[in-house]
Amino acid sequence: MAKQPTDQYFRITDQVPGQVWYWASLASILASAGLRLAGKNDLSLFVGQWPPTFILFGLFHKLVGDNQR
């Protein structure tokens, strides 16, 4: 039963190439900077919190994914 959530996670993320997580992180950093320059401070802070999540998804999938199979 404990394996089920990770199986679902890997079934979804196996379709996403590993580099997509890193490019998504970079894009969200640039989007956050652009929003900040546009004066949308609250939204820029929200978007600026996404990069660590994308990087962690990529690292988790790379490190744990190979051990799951």
C-alpha positions as CSV (number, residue, x, y, z in Angstrom):
1,M,0.0,0.0,0.0
2,A,2.9,2.4,0.7
3,K,4.3,1.8,-2.7
4,Q,1.1,3.0,-4.5
5,P,1.7,6.8,-4.3
6,T,5.3,6.6,-5.5
7,D,4.1,4.3,-8.4
8,Q,1.6,6.9,-9.4
9,Y,4.2,9.6,-9.1
10,F,6.7,7.8,-11.4
11,R,4.0,6.8,-13.9
12,I,3.2,10.5,-14.4
13,T,6.8,11.9,-14.2
14,D,8.4,9.1,-16.3
15,Q,6.8,10.9,-19.3
16,V,8.6,14.1,-18.4
17,P,12.3,14.3,-19.6
18,G,14.7,15.2,-16.7
19,Q,15.8,18.5,-18.2
20,V,12.3,19.8,-18.2
21,W,12.4,20.2,-14.4
22,Y,15.5,22.4,-14.6
23,W,14.2,24.5,-17.5
24,A,11.0,25.0,-15.6
25,S,13.0,26.2,-12.7
26,L,14.9,28.7,-14.8
27,A,11.8,29.9,-16.5
28,S,10.1,30.5,-13.2
29,I,13.1,32.5,-11.9
30,L,12.9,34.7,-15.0
31,A,9.1,35.0,-14.8
32,S,9.5,36.0,-11.2
33,A,12.0,38.7,-12.1
34,G,9.8,40.0,-14.8
35,L,6.8,40.2,-12.5
36,R,8.9,42.0,-10.0
37,L,10.0,44.6,-12.6
38,A,6.4,44.9,-13.7
39,G,5.5,45.9,-10.1
40,K,3.5,42.7,-9.3
41,N,5.4,42.0,-6.1
42,D,2.9,39.5,-4.6
43,L,2.7,37.4,-7.7
44,S,6.5,37.5,-8.2
45,L,7.0,36.1,-4.7
46,F,4.5,33.3,-5.4
47,V,6.2,32.4,-8.7
48,G,9.6,32.8,-7.1
49,Q,8.9,29.9,-4.8
50,W,8.5,27.4,-7.6
51,P,12.2,26.8,-8.6
52,P,13.1,24.7,-5.6
53,T,10.1,22.5,-6.1
54,F,10.9,21.9,-9.7
55,I,14.6,21.1,-8.8
56,L,13.5,18.7,-6.1
57,F,11.1,16.9,-8.4
58,G,13.9,16.4,-10.9
59,L,16.4,15.2,-8.2
60,F,13.9,12.9,-6.5
61,H,13.0,11.4,-9.8
62,K,16.6,11.0,-10.8
63,L,17.8,9.5,-7.5
64,V,14.9,7.4,-6.3
65,G,13.5,6.6,-9.8
66,D,16.5,4.5,-10.8
67,N,16.2,2.5,-7.5
68,Q,12.5,1.8,-8.0
69,R,13.0,-0.2,-11.2
